[in-house]
Amino acid sequence: MSERPLRAMDYATLAHMPRALGIFDMAPLMDVMLMLVIFALMVSGFVFPCGVAIDVPEVTSAEVLRGAACTLTITRDERLFLKDPGRTPAEQALPLVADVLRSNLREFQRSNPDGMVIINADVDVHHGYLLRVLEIVRDSGLRHIAFGGTLATPPPQ
């Protein structure tokens, strides 16, 4: 090709020329794929919540609780997990010791003076341990305490 600059007529001619098949621009495809990967990674944290398997006692009646609440889970081997809106999912997945639980509950109480603590304890948790945890909850200043359970299906008649 010659080294002369292209004129307006040359650009118009180039625009109407048929494109060669097989030329494929990968940049837009890679941009879209990268955005899909980022979206999937961000959403996957919300799809798979952290949790601990416990055997919650069955109850015959239940009521719906309203307001700010945090959930304290006590496992069979007496590990404590706190699900609180102020904590990240990574923090919620770690078991707590009594002093850390007390400070987290005090922080929750400062931000939610009328907040409620829902205690989900495994049926095999010792009564004495449950009472010690209940004392920690009360010492943190929270007075609205509820115990979680699963609604039992009534026997067939």
Protein Blocks (a to p, Z undefined) as FASTA:
>chain_A
ZZbdcdfklmmmmmmpccdehiacfklmmmmmmmmmmmmmmmmmmmmccdddddddddfb
dcddedjdddddddfkopacdddfkbcfklmmpccdfklmmmmmmmmmmmmmmbccdddd
dfkbcfklmmmmmmmmmmnopabdcddddddddddZZ
